[in-house]
Amino acid sequence: MNKPPARPVHDLPVALLAGGLATRLRPITEKIPKLLVEVAGEPFFSHQLRLLRQAGLTRIVLCVGHLGEMIVDHYGDGSRWGMQLEYSFDGDRLLGTGGALIRALPRLGESFYVLYGDSYLPIDYAAVGRAFLDSGKQGLMTVYENRGRYDTSNVWFEDGNIRVYDKRTHLPEMHHIDYGLGLLRASALAAYPRDQVVDLAAVYGRLVAEDQLAGYEVAQRFYEIGSHEGLRELDAVLRGNEGVRK
């Protein structure tokens, strides 16, 4: 029996997790959501969109909550960017990263990328997507050999496999960090209730325990705007290195 052809990675949507309160960026985020925080003269989301469009990923489902209407007002359906933007709102309460994905599943389909809304990741998205599809597993996490440089390392990655992922307990074997980009099959979230608080870290932890989380190591360091320090650093990088923006 012939195996059906794999779905092209460029057809996979991107779930963008952008529903948090962004408390570490206050007072900036008291009146605007994190995606609209200015970086190098533009809202941060414009930089993310540019990266994704260059990678051939043109369908984005934004999981939004706090002040999310401002993002809709600014970017609309994404057509002026050559993108297709859809929005999934948390509702009356924040659902956590996993809960937001579960709520957005009707828009995401069978498989999708997962990107944090404060991450700027200049990497080969298609290569990551192909690795996920080839793995046959329920999920994939990109990892970076951080060794505590840019944030606390939280992954034990060895021989191409994720042995442990834990954001609360540090082990001496943890030299890598969750890079900020992953992929999931909808079936990885099937056991969780809809409209309940679910942490994506708990989903990843369960997949590790079941040997259903593939690992993909990247060599390029990550950038983020989750803190004022990270915001200042990325602003300097984008203003001083036009090659990153093109």
Order of alpha helices (4+ residues) and beta strands (2+ residues): beta-beta-beta-alpha-beta-alpha-beta-alpha-beta-beta-alpha-beta-beta-beta-beta-alpha-beta-beta-alpha-alpha
